[in-house]
C-alpha cells in the first residue's frame, strides 16, 4: 500500500500529489531533497527516512521528480515498474504543457494514476504465482569456460605421475639408468646434476686432505658492544629517560612563529596549466593524444542520453576515479548519480557526451566537497571564550594515522591566534603517548614562551598516567580548564580499530559524558576502500553505543599524510561522501605549520586531470 505519491519540479512546484493517510510526509520528502538530490547522491533510487522508504525517478528533460513513499516493513516488488509506467503516462498525457513550460497545479491525473497502480499490482500478483525459473546457460559458470579447457586428451593421466626418487646407490656408482617417459628424463637430469656436484665436492676435498678440524667454541650469547667512537663514555647519550629529558632545554625554531596567524591557508595541489596559459596568450596548445575521454572523439550520435549511450564513458570514468584512490563503491555511486542526472537529456555529438559527463561529474564533486554547514573554529572558540567556557575538541581514529601529531599542529595554530590550550592526554593505553604530548608541549612553550604573552602560559598538559578511565580524565581536564580560564581543550584519544567493540564503546562513553563541541575523525589520505569502512563503523558505533536520543557523531574530518599521495586525492571524496561532513584540516608535512584547509577546486582539478 502506497502512503504518498508526488510529482514536483526541481524548482519546488508540486504538480500533483496523492496521499492515502493524514500523516504529514513533508519532512521525509524534504530530507530526500536535501540529503540525496541536492547532495548529488541520486545514484540509488531508494532512500530511507524514519519508518518510510522513498523511491524516486528523475525526468531530466522536463526537470521533474516522481516520488513514492511506503512503510519500510513492506516488500513491494512493483514500485520500480510503477514509477517507470507512471512517468511515461504523465509525460504522454501532458507533453504539450511540459514543453510549453506551463506547469499548472491542476493536473487531472487521478484516473490515470489509479489505472496504472491497479495494473502494476495485478502484474506483481501474477509474477508471484509464476514458478521460479532455472538459471540460463549464459548465467552459469560453465558458460564462462573456454572450449579448449574442456577438451580431454589422451595421456593427461600419464602427465600427472609423481616424480620418482632415485636411490643414492646409482649416483654413488656413477651410473644413470635410461628412462622412457618425460618424468623419468627429469629424474635422470637431476641425478646427473647431483653426480656432478658430488664429484666436485670430492675434488675440493683432495686439494686440502689434511685440513684441521674446526675448533668448536662455546656458543654462549654475548652482549652486543656498540661502537660509539670507541669510547664507552658515549653510552649515556642514548639515555632518553624522562628525568634527564625534563632538565634538557628545547631549542625553538623561531622561523615558525607568526606563520599561522589568522585562518588556515588553502591547500594547493600541483597541476599542469600550461595548455590554459597558452590559450590565454593566443597560442594553440599542443594536441593531446591521451586522457580519460580521448578514445571517444570519433564517435557521433544525435539521440537523447540513456544508459546505453553513456555506459562506455561512465565505465572509463569509474576506472579513472578508482585509479585516483576513490573507493570502488563510491566511484560506482558517483557514476550512477551522473547517469541518473543526465538520463533523458538531448545532446548533439558524442563528443559532447564526454564533455557533458565530465562537467557533470566535476559539478557533483564540487557539491560533495563543499561543506553543508559553516565550520569556523576560531569564531566558535572566541564565542565560547566570551561565554566563559572552554571550547572542547575531541580527536578519534584508528591506530597510527597521526592523531597526536595533528593535534599538536592545531594547538600551535590556536596559540598563534592568542588562544590558550589544554591538551588532555586520554590515550592511557599506548606506551609513550603521554610522553609524546609532553614533548610537544615543551616545544610549543619554547616557540611561545609566557614572556611573549604577558606571562600567560599558552599550553598546558593534563595527564593522569596510564591505565585510567579516559572519559574520567577528559571530564577532569574540562573542569580544570574552566577553573583556570583556559580557552580550548584538545582531547587526545587512543587509536582503535573500527571492529573493536569494547574500545568503541569506551569512545562513545567519552563523547557522551563530556559532550565536546567538535568531534574530529583523523584519517589517512593513503587509504581508499578502508577509509569507507572506518568512517561508517566509527559513525555507527558512536550512534549505537550512545544511550542518548540524539547521539553525537563525527562532525568533521582531519585528512593526514596528504603530502605523500601526489594527485591521488580520492580519499577526500570517499570520506566526505560517506558522512556528508566537511574536511576541516589537511596535514601536509611534519612541522607545526604543515596544516592546511581543503581547497575543493584544487582537489577536484587534480582528481579529474
N, C-alpha and C positions, 0 to 999 in steps of 0.2 A: 504494500500500500504506500503510495506516494504522499508525503506530507506537504511538499511545496514544489511548484514548477514556476519558473520566472524567465522572462525574456527581457533583457535590457541592453541598452547600448553601452559602449565603453565610455561614453561621456556621462553616464549615470541616469539616463532617461529610461524608466520602466515602461516597456511597450505592452506587455501582457503578463498577468500573474494568476496562478491558481493555488489555492490554499485549502487543504482538507480539514484543518483544525484551527482553533482560535489561538494557538500558540504563536508567539512573536519570533519570527525567524530572521529578522534583520541583523542581529549580532552575528549569526553564523555566516550569512551572506557577506557582511562587511569584513569578517575575518578572512573569508575566501578571497575577496578582492585585495585586501591589504597584504596578506601573507603569501599569496600564490600569484595572482595576476600581475600586481604591481611590482612584485619582487622577482619577476622573470623565472618562476618555478612552475610553469604550466606544462611541463613535460608529462607528468602523470595527471590523468583527468579525474582523479579522486582526491578528496580532502576530508579529513575527519575533524569535527569540532563538537566538543561536548559529547552528546549522545547521538549526534547526527552524522550521516555520511552524505557529502555533497559531491555530485558528479556534474561535470560541465563540458561544454563544447563551444569552441570559438569559431565565429564566422568572420574571417579577416577581410573579406571583400566588402561587407557592409558594416564592419565594426560592431558585431553583435555578440552577446554572451547568452548561452542557454544553460540554465542551472536547474537541476532536480535534486531534491533532498528527501531522505527517508531515514528511518531508525537504523542505527548501526547494527543492531542484532539481527536484522532481516537479511536474507540472501536473495536478492532479486536479480535473476540472470538475464532479464530482458532490458535492463536500464540502458546498456550501450546501444542496443538496436533501437530502443525508443528515442534516444537522443538523436541518432542519425536520421530516423524517419521523421521526427517532428521538425528537425532542422530543414529537411528537404521540403516538407509540407508547407512550412511557414514561408520559405523562400519562393516557392512556386506560386503561392496564393497572393503574396504581397510584393512581388518582384518590382512592379512598376512604382509602387510607393517608396520602396527602399532605394531604387535607382534615382528617383527624383529628389531624395533627401527629405521627403515628407514623413517624419517619424511621429505619427499621431499616437495617442494613448487610448484610442477607442477601437482597437482591432477586435473584430468579432471572430474570435478563434476558438470558442468553447466547443462547438460541434466537431470541428476538425481534431481538436485535442482529445476529446472522448473517443472518437473513432480510432485514432492512431493508438491510444492507450489500450483499447479493447483488443485490437488486432495483435499488439505485442504480448499481451497477457495470454491470449489464445496460442500464440506461437510458442511461448515459454512452456505451456502445459503440454503441447504436442511434442516438444523436444524432450520433456521429462519422461514421456511414455516410450520413446524410442529406445531400443536395446543399445547397449554400449558397443560401439564399433571397434573392430580389431585394428591394430596398428597396421598401416600400409607398409609395403616393402621399402618405399623410399625413406620411411622413418626408422627402419630397423638398422641395427648395427651391421648386419651382413651386407647391406647395400653400399656401405662405405668401403668395403674391401675391394681390392683390385682383382681382376681375373687371374693374373699371374700368381698372386698369393694363395689362390685356392686350388691350383693345379698340383696334383700329387704325382711325383716322378718315381720311377724305379731307382733303387739304390739309395733312397733317402735314409732307409733304416741302417744301411751299412755305414753311412757317414756319421751316424750317431754313436758309433762304437767308442768305447773308452780307450784311452791310450794304455798300451801295455807297459809294464815295468820291466826293464832289462836288468838281469842279475849282474852283480858285480864281477862274477867269475869271468864272463865273456869279455869284460873290459880289461880286467887284470891280465888275461892271457893274450890280449892284443888281437882278438878275433871278433869280427862283427858278422852276424848272420845275414843272409839275404831274406827280404820280406816281400810280400806280394802287393798288399793294398797300401793306400796312402798313409794310413795311420802308422803302419809298420815302418814306412820310409821315414816318417818324422822321428820315430823312436830310434831308428838306425842313425840318423843325423845327430841326435842328442848323444848317442853312445860314442860317435866319433869325436864330438866336442869334449866329452868327458875324458876320453882316452888321450886326446891332445893335451888337455890341462894336466892330466896325471903324469904324462911324460915330461912336461915342462917342469913340474914340481920336482921330479927326480933329478933333472939336470941341475937345478938350483941347489939341491942337497949335495951333489958331488963337488960343487965348487968350494964349499966350506964343510968338509966332512968332520973336522974336529972343532966345530963351533962350540964354545962352552955353554952350558945350560944357564938360562937366565936365573938370577937370584930373586926369589920371591920375597918381597918386602912385606912388612907388617901393614895391612890395609886398614889402618885406623884413620878416622876422619879428623883432619886438622883444621883449625880455624883459618879463614882466609886473611891474608895480610894485605891491607890496602896500601898501595904505593902512592902517597901524597907528598911528592917531593923528597921522599926518603927520610922524612922526619916524623916521628910519632907525635910531635907536638902539634901537627896539623889536624889530628883527630878531633879535638874539641870544636873545630869549625863545622863539623857535621851534627853537632848537638843543637837541635831546634826545640828544646823543651820550653814550656810556657813561662818558666821562671826567668830565663835569660831573655826570652822574646819581649817580656814586659819592660825590661830595662833598656832594650835597644831603641835607638831613635830612628824614626821613619823619615826617609828623605822624600820631600814633596816636589813633584814636577809642577812648578808654578805656571808653566805654559797652559795647563788645562784650565786654570781658574779664569772665569769670565766667559768661557766659550758656550755655556749652556744657559745663559740668561734669556728669559722670555720663553716663548712657545718652542716646542720641539721642531727642528728643521725637517723638511720633507725629504723623503728618500729619493735618491737619484739612481735610476737604472740606466746603465750604458746601452746605447743603441746606435745603429748606423743611420744617420740622417743625411748622408751625402747626396742621395738622389733628390731629396726635397730641397736642399740648398741649391743644387744645380738648376732645378726647375724654377726656383725663385729668381735666379740670375739670368734666366732665359736660355740656359744651355740644355740641350737634350740629354737626359740621363741615359746611361748605358742600358741596353736591353738585357733584362734578367731572364735566364732560361730556367731557373729553379723556382722554388717557392711552393707554398701549400696548394695554390689553385692553378698553377701553370698548365697542368695536363688537361684542363677543361676549356682551353681557349678556342679550340677548333670546333667545338660543338655548338649547334644553334637550335633554337626551338621557339615557338610562339604560343605555347599553351599556358594555361594557368598552373601555378606551382602546386604540386601534390607530392605525396610521399615518394612515389617512384622517381619523379624528376629530381628531387633534392637528395635522394639517398646516396649517390656517388660522392657528392660534395660533403655531405654530413659524415660519411664514413672516413673520408680524408681528414676532416676537421677533428673528429674524435681521436684519431691516431695522433694528430698533431698536439692536441691538448694532453694526451697521456704522455707523449714524449717530453712535454714541458712540466712533468711531475704532478699533473692534476690526477686525482684519484679516478680510477676507471669508472666507478659508479657515478661520480659527479660529472664526468665527461659525457656519459650516456644521457644523464638527465638534462644537461645543458643543450645537447644536440636535439633531444626530443622537444625541449622547450622552444628552440628556434624553429623546428619543423611545425609545431603547433601554431606558433605565432605567424608563420608565413603561409600556412596552408590556405589555398584559395586565391592568393594574390596573383594578378595577371602581370607578367613582365614580357619584355621583348626577347632579346637573345639570351642564350645560355650563359654567355659571359656575364651578363647582368645578374644571373642567378648566383654565380660565385661571389660577385661583389656584394650583392644584397645580403646573402647569408653571412658573409664576413662582417658587414656593417651591423647586421642584427646581433650577431654574437658579441661584437665589441660593445654595443649598447647594453646588452644583457650583463656582461661582465662589469661594466661601469656601474650599473644599477646594483649589482650584488655587493661590490666593494664599497659603495657609498654608504655610510652609516645611517641607520634608520633614526637614530636619536643623537642629540648633541653629547659629545664627550669632551669636556673641558676640565681637566683635573685641577689645573691651577685655580680656576674660578671656584670650583667646588671646595678646594682647600681653604681659600680665603673666606668663603661663605661660612664654612664650619668654624673657622677661627673667630669670626665675628659672633657666632652663636655660643662661643666658649667651650666647644667640644672638639676633640681631635678628629681628623678625617682618617678613616681606617681603610687600608687596602690589604687584601689577602692574596697570596700567590699559591697556586697549586699546579700540579703537573706530574708527569712520570719522572723516573729517575734519569739524571744526567742531562737534562735539557738546558740547564743554566738558570735555575730559579734564583739562587743566591747571587750569582754574578750580575744578572739584570736587575735584581732588587737594589744592589749597590749602585748601579748606573742611575736608576730612578731616584735613589736617595741623593746622589750628587746633583742631579738636575733640580730637585726640590731645594737643596741647600743653596744652590746658585741663585735661586729666586727668593732667598731670605725666609725660608720656612724651616723650622727646627723639626727634626725627625727622630723617632724612637723605633729602633729595629727590635722586634720581638722574635727571639730565637726559639721557635716552636718545632724545629726539627730536632727532636730528642732521640732520634734513632741512629742516624748516620754518624759514624765516627769522624770527628773533625769538623762537623757542621758549625758548632758554636765557635770554634777557633777560627774558622774561615770568616765568619761575620765579625769577630773581634779584630781580625787583621784589616778588614775593610773599614771598620770604624776608625782604627788608628790612622789609616791612610787618608781618610776623609777629614779627620781632625787636623792632620798635617797640612792639607790643602786649604782648609777653612778653620784656622785656629780661633779660639774665643776672643783673642785680642782684635781680630778683624771684624767682629760682630758685637761690639760693645760688651765684651766679657760674657757673652752668652754662648754656651756650649750648643752647637748646632746638631750634633748627632749623639745619640745615646744607644746603649745596648742593654736590653732586658733579657737576662738568661737565668735559668734555674738548673742548668746541667742536663744530664741525660736520664732517660727512663721515666720522665714525669708525664703527666697528662697535658697534652698540647692545648686543649681547649681551656684548661685552667690557667696555664701560663699566659695565653692570649688575653684572657679576661683581666688578669692582674696587670698586664702591660698596658691595657687600655685605661684602667683605673689610675695607674701610675702617671700616664701621660696627661690625663685630665687634671690630676692634682698638681703636676709640675708645669702646667700650661705649655705642653709640647703640641705642636701644630698637627703633625702627621704621624700615624703609626703604620709601619710596614710589617706584616706578619709573614714570616718565612716558614713554610710547612715542609714536611718530609716528602720526598718523592715516593710515589706509589704507582704500581701498575693498575690499569683500569679494571682488571679482573679480580683484584684482591679485595674481597668483600669486607673483612674486618677493618682494613685501613680506610676504605671508602666510607664506612660507617663513622669512623673517627673523624674524617674530614667533614662529613655532613654535620656531625655534632659540633665541631669547632665553629662552622659558619652559622649554625642555628643559634648557638649560645651567645656568640659575640656580635652577630648582625653587622658585618663590615659594610662600609659604604660601597665598596667595589671589590668584586671577586674576579681576579685575572687568571686565565689559564695560560701557562707558559708551554709553548710547543716549538718543535724544531721545524725549520724550513726545509730540512733534508728529506723528510718523510712524505709519502704520498697517500697510499691507502691506509697506512697505520694511523695517520692523523685523524681520519674519519672515525675509526673505531675508538680512538682515545677520547675524542670530544663527545661522541654520542654516549659513551658509557660514563664519563665523568658527569655530564649533564643529567643523565638518567639516574645515577646514584645520588646526586645531590637532591633530586626531586623525590626519589623513592624512600631514602633513609631519613628524610626530614618529616617530622610529625606535624608541621605547620600546614595550614590550608594553602598558603601561597609561598612555597619554598623558594629560597634564594639560590638561583642557579648562576651559571657563568655570565658575567657582564661584559667581558672584553677579552682580547687575546693579545699575548706578547709573543711575537714570532722571532725566535733567536737563530743565530748562525746564518743570517741572510747573506753574509759575505762569502759563503762557501759554495753557492749554487749557480753562479753566473746568471744566465737568463732563464733558468728553470724555476719559475716563480709560482708554479701551480699550487703549492701548498697553501698559499694565501687564499686562493679561490676555494679550495676544498674546505678549509676551516671556517671561512665566513659563510659559505653556502649551507653548512650543516647547522650552525647555531643561529645564523642571522645576526650575530653580534660583531661589532667592529674590531679591527686590529688596531689596538691603541698604540703600541710601541713595536719597533723593529730593531733587533740587535744586529749590529753590523761590524763588530770587532771586539777587542779585548780591553780597550781603555774605557774610562768613565764617560768620555764624550761620544763613544760609538753607540748612540741611541738616536733613532730617527722616528719620524711619523710616516705612515704609509701614504704614498702618493699613488692614488688609484690610476691616474692617467699613465704614469710611467710603468706600473706593473702590467696593465693591460697591453700597452705597446710592446713590452718585452715578451708577453705571452703570445701575441698574435704575429710577431715577425718571424 
